[in-house]
Amino acid sequence: MPTTVYFATNRQVTNPADPINGYLPALVPPLNPDQMTYGTAFVDGIDIATNAQGVVSQIANTNKGSFPPQALADLSSSGRDMLVFIHGFDNTFSDAITRAAFNREWLAASGQAATDTTVIAFSWPSLGKLITPPILQSDYRSDQTMARNSGIHLMSFLAVLGPTLRANGRRSTLLAHSMGNLALESAVENWFLHGNAADKMFNVTLLAAADCRYDSFDLPPPGGFSRLPDLSERISIYYSQVDDVLKLSMVVNFAKRLGQDGPHNMADTTAFPPNVYTMVDCSSYHDYDFNVLTSHQYYRMSPSVRTSSRRI
């Protein structure tokens, strides 16, 4: 049975039915979030045991500016808890949808009712290409700019989704991976710069292998993640000192990344009260096909990390 993924994207879309070629690595106009595409995708072929990501078999019911009425009705009446996913760099639109579906399925595989979620993906315009030399003019830099410039669109998406997340007392989780954290950081800043009030729309936010500065929580409000606690009741930060992708990112950006050793001053319980923040060191988890690139994917590929995430 295919996995259903509801989605929003700020990619320019030329053919909404074509997940491979119809969703371009280019932004819709930054000041016109009504041009964002919302819809429903179906993914076949996921295999948790082998980490098979599956393929997008169909896209249906797309709409500009908001979810179409049928999708909103489905989201409001599903009765399931909600999982919102923001992908990292080197992800095409199709990659983003299959990763979201895979995340839904490994959570659900625990058999616990609360982990059988409805998943919603936000796809920003990553090129879907690996880093190529010369490093300072690489595809990485392009993705970084796209992620940062997606903040207003992601803010708009959260505003559209917020009432549904809060409906019927369901639990809502936000999972951001890698450079998706940079897009989220920009969205949090924009949320408050545009005059929006504090709104605990998420029960828990998981920042996995975050490719943003290690001091993102230290910036004067509303900079960085300084006001993320105003949008999420709890925050879990997953980091790994053996994440080779973030080691490279640190060299490129001349600054340690949040996903390497956790946030600056994370032992300070005044800055990071334990009832709000959970720090998860994933450096020792090699219980999967571990190599330079997969070292950055432990959040979904390591059975041990997946088990710990289900408890959050």
C-alpha positions in Angstrom: 0.0 0.0 0.0 1.5 3.4 -0.9 2.5 5.9 1.7 0.6 9.2 1.5 2.7 12.4 1.8 1.0 15.8 1.9 3.4 18.5 0.7 4.1 22.1 0.1 7.0 23.5 -2.0 8.4 26.8 -3.0 10.0 25.4 -6.1 8.9 26.7 -9.4 6.6 24.0 -10.9 6.1 23.4 -14.6 4.3 20.0 -14.4 2.8 19.1 -11.0 2.2 15.5 -12.1 5.9 14.9 -12.8 7.9 14.5 -9.6 11.2 14.1 -11.4 11.3 16.9 -14.0 8.3 19.1 -13.1 9.6 20.6 -9.9 12.6 22.9 -10.6 15.5 24.0 -8.3 14.3 27.6 -8.5 12.4 29.7 -6.1 8.9 31.1 -6.6 8.9 34.9 -6.0 9.9 35.4 -2.3 7.2 38.0 -1.6 4.5 36.0 -3.2 4.0 32.8 -1.2 0.6 32.4 -2.9 2.6 30.9 -5.8 3.7 27.9 -3.6 2.4 24.5 -4.7 0.5 22.3 -2.2 -0.6 18.8 -3.0 -0.6 15.0 -2.2 2.0 12.5 -3.3 2.0 8.7 -3.0 5.2 6.6 -2.5 5.7 2.9 -3.2 8.5 0.5 -2.5 9.7 1.6 0.9 11.6 -1.1 2.9 12.7 -0.1 6.4 14.9 -3.2 6.8 17.1 -2.3 3.7 16.7 1.5 3.9 15.0 1.4 0.5 13.5 4.9 0.0 10.8 4.0 -2.5 9.6 6.0 -5.5 6.9 8.7 -6.0 4.2 6.8 -8.0 1.6 9.6 -8.2 0.9 13.2 -7.4 -2.7 14.4 -7.1 -4.8 17.3 -6.0 -2.3 20.2 -6.3 -3.2 23.7 -5.6 -1.6 27.2 -5.3 -1.3 29.0 -2.1 -2.8 26.4 0.3 -3.8 22.8 0.5 -6.8 22.0 -1.7 -10.0 21.5 0.2 -10.0 17.7 0.1 -6.4 17.6 1.5 -7.3 20.0 4.3 -10.3 17.9 5.1 -8.2 14.7 5.2 -5.6 16.4 7.4 -8.2 17.7 9.8 -10.0 14.4 10.1 -7.2 11.8 10.0 -7.1 11.3 13.8 -3.4 10.7 13.6 -0.6 12.7 15.1 1.3 14.9 12.7 4.9 14.7 11.4 6.2 17.7 9.5 9.5 17.1 7.6 12.0 19.6 6.2 14.8 18.0 4.1 18.5 18.9 3.8 20.8 19.7 0.9 21.3 17.5 -2.1 17.6 16.6 -2.3 15.5 16.8 -5.4 11.7 17.3 -5.0 11.3 13.5 -5.4 14.0 12.8 -2.8 12.2 15.1 -0.4 8.9 13.3 -0.8 10.4 9.8 -0.5 12.5 10.8 2.6 9.3 12.1 4.2 7.5 8.9 3.5 10.4 6.8 4.8 10.5 8.8 8.0 6.8 8.2 8.5 7.3 4.5 8.0 10.2 4.0 10.4 8.3 5.8 13.1 5.2 3.8 12.5 7.2 0.5 12.5 7.4 0.7 16.3 3.8 -0.3 16.5 3.0 2.4 19.0 -0.2 4.2 18.1 1.4 7.7 18.6 4.0 7.0 16.0 1.5 6.2 13.2 1.6 9.7 11.9 0.3 11.7 9.0 3.4 13.2 7.3 3.7 16.6 5.6 6.8 17.6 3.7 8.1 21.1 2.9 10.5 21.0 -0.1 12.7 23.9 -0.8 14.7 24.2 -4.1 17.8 22.2 -3.4 19.7 21.3 -6.6 19.8 17.7 -5.7 23.5 17.5 -6.5 26.5 16.5 -4.4 29.2 18.9 -3.5 31.6 19.5 -6.5 34.9 21.5 -6.6 35.9 24.2 -6.4 34.4 24.0 -2.9 33.6 27.8 -2.4 31.7 27.9 -5.7 30.0 24.5 -5.3 26.4 23.3 -5.5 26.6 23.4 -1.7 26.7 27.2 -1.7 23.7 27.3 -4.1 21.7 25.1 -1.8 22.7 27.2 1.2 21.4 30.3 -0.4 18.2 28.6 -1.5 17.6 27.3 2.1 18.1 30.7 3.7 15.9 32.4 1.1 13.1 29.9 1.7 12.4 31.3 5.2 9.4 33.5 4.1 7.9 30.6 2.2 8.3 28.2 5.1 6.9 30.8 7.5 3.8 31.0 5.2 3.5 27.2 5.1 3.5 27.1 8.9 0.8 29.8 9.0 -1.3 27.7 6.6 -0.7 24.5 8.5 -0.9 25.9 12.1 -4.7 25.6 12.7 -4.6 21.9 11.4 -1.7 21.1 13.7 -3.6 22.4 16.7 -6.9 20.7 15.8 -8.4 17.9 17.9 -5.7 17.8 20.5 -3.3 15.8 18.3 0.5 15.7 18.9 2.6 17.4 16.3 6.3 16.8 15.6 8.7 18.9 13.4 11.7 17.1 12.0 14.4 19.2 10.2 17.5 17.6 8.8 20.8 19.1 7.8 20.4 22.3 5.8 16.7 22.2 6.4 17.6 23.6 9.8 18.9 26.7 8.0 15.5 27.1 6.2 13.8 26.6 9.6 16.1 29.1 11.3 15.1 31.7 8.6 11.4 30.9 9.0 11.6 31.4 12.8 13.2 34.7 12.3 10.7 35.8 9.7 7.8 34.6 11.8 8.5 37.2 14.5 9.9 39.9 12.2 6.5 39.8 10.5 4.7 40.5 13.7 3.4 37.0 14.4 2.8 36.0 18.0 4.3 33.1 19.9 2.4 30.0 19.0 3.3 26.5 20.4 2.2 24.7 17.3 4.6 21.8 17.8 4.8 19.5 20.7 8.4 18.6 19.9 10.9 19.8 17.3 13.8 17.5 16.3 16.9 19.2 14.9 18.9 16.4 13.2 22.5 16.9 12.0 21.8 20.6 11.8 23.9 22.5 9.2 23.7 25.9 10.7 26.0 27.8 13.1 26.6 26.1 16.5 25.6 29.4 18.3 22.2 29.7 16.5 20.5 29.8 19.9 22.7 32.6 21.2 21.7 35.3 18.8 19.7 38.3 19.9 15.9 37.6 19.4 14.5 36.9 16.9 17.8 35.9 15.3 18.7 32.3 14.6 16.8 29.8 16.8 16.6 32.2 19.7 12.8 32.1 19.6 12.2 28.5 18.5 11.0 27.7 22.0 8.1 30.1 21.4 6.9 27.8 18.5 7.7 24.4 20.1 7.1 23.0 23.6 10.2 20.8 23.4 13.3 20.8 21.3 15.6 17.8 20.7 19.0 18.3 19.1 20.7 15.4 17.5 24.5 15.8 16.8 27.5 13.7 15.9 31.2 14.4 16.1 31.8 11.9 13.3 29.5 13.6 10.8 31.9 14.0 7.9 29.5 16.1 5.9 29.3 18.7 8.7 33.1 18.6 9.0 33.3 19.8 5.4 30.6 22.3 6.0 32.6 23.7 9.0 35.6 24.3 6.6 33.4 26.0 4.0 31.6 28.2 6.5 34.5 28.9 8.9 32.3 28.0 11.8 31.4 24.9 13.7 27.9 23.5 12.9 25.1 22.9 15.4 25.0 19.2 14.4 28.6 18.6 15.3 28.8 19.0 19.1 25.4 20.5 19.8 24.7 24.1 20.7 27.2 26.5 22.3 27.0 26.3 26.1 24.5 23.4 25.9 25.5 22.4 29.5 24.0 25.7 30.8 20.6 24.6 32.2 19.5 28.2 32.4 20.0 28.7 28.7 18.8 25.1 27.9 16.4 24.0 30.6 16.1 20.2 30.6 12.3 20.3 30.6 12.5 22.0 27.1 15.7 20.7 25.6 17.1 17.2 25.0 20.6 16.8 23.7 21.3 13.5 21.9 24.9 12.6 21.1 24.8 10.1 18.1 28.6 9.9 17.6 28.8 6.3 18.6 26.0 4.9 16.4 27.6 3.0 13.5 24.9 0.3 13.3 24.3 0.8 9.5 26.2 1.1 6.3 28.5 3.8 7.7 30.6 5.9 5.4 31.5 9.5 4.6 28.0 10.4 3.2 25.9 8.2 5.4 27.5 9.6 8.5 25.2 12.5 8.0 22.1 10.3 7.7 22.1 8.6 11.1 18.8 10.1 12.1 17.0 7.8 9.6 19.5 5.0 8.8 20.6 4.0 12.3 18.1 1.6 14.0 19.4 2.8 17.4 18.9 6.4 16.7 15.4 5.7 15.2 14.5 3.9 18.4 15.6 6.8 20.6 13.6 9.2 18.4 10.4 7.2 18.9 10.7 7.9 22.7 10.9 11.7 22.3 
